[in-house]
Amino acid sequence: MAAGWSGTGHVQEVPGQVDRLPEFDPRSGEHLWMVFAGFRVVPERSGEDGPALLDRENLLLMQGPGCFYCEEAYTPRLAMRRCRGPRP
């Protein structure tokens, strides 16, 4: 299978997109802050320009920011510390 993400039993392939995430570099200790958003897509309600996918009315959840590497939620204090990277 190509790179992708899954959740609630659904698997979504994302060709080439996930490969752009940089590997954790323990020398830099840099956090990779990410925000995730989930949108409801209803093709039946599409307008002339196609479905309105990324608008406020379709936003279901927004989670983050959090560090992709250490999986800690953002705080100003954590942002000042070096990232310890993925947990063993």
ChimeraX attribute file (.defattr): number of C-alpha atoms within 10 A of each C-alpha:
attribute: neighborCount
match mode: 1-to-1
recipient: residues
	/A:1	5
	/A:2	10
	/A:3	12
	/A:4	14
	/A:5	11
	/A:6	9
	/A:7	7
	/A:8	5
	/A:9	6
	/A:10	8
	/A:11	10
	/A:12	12
	/A:13	14
	/A:14	12
	/A:15	11
	/A:16	10
	/A:17	10
	/A:18	13
	/A:19	11
	/A:20	7
	/A:21	9
	/A:22	8
	/A:23	10
	/A:24	18
	/A:25	13
	/A:26	11
	/A:27	8
	/A:28	9
	/A:29	14
	/A:30	18
	/A:31	24
	/A:32	18
	/A:33	17
	/A:34	15
	/A:35	11
	/A:36	10
	/A:37	11
	/A:38	12
	/A:39	15
	/A:40	14
	/A:41	14
	/A:42	11
	/A:43	11
	/A:44	8
	/A:45	10
	/A:46	12
	/A:47	9
	/A:48	7
	/A:49	6
	/A:50	10
	/A:51	13
	/A:52	17
	/A:53	15
	/A:54	13
	/A:55	9
	/A:56	9
	/A:57	10
	/A:58	14
	/A:59	14
	/A:60	10
	/A:61	10
	/A:62	11
	/A:63	11
	/A:64	13
	/A:65	15
	/A:66	18
	/A:67	21
	/A:68	17
	/A:69	20
	/A:70	16
	/A:71	17
	/A:72	15
	/A:73	15
	/A:74	15
	/A:75	10
	/A:76	7
	/A:77	7
	/A:78	13
	/A:79	14
	/A:80	10
	/A:81	11
	/A:82	13
	/A:83	22
	/A:84	15
	/A:85	19
	/A:86	11
	/A:87	7
	/A:88	3
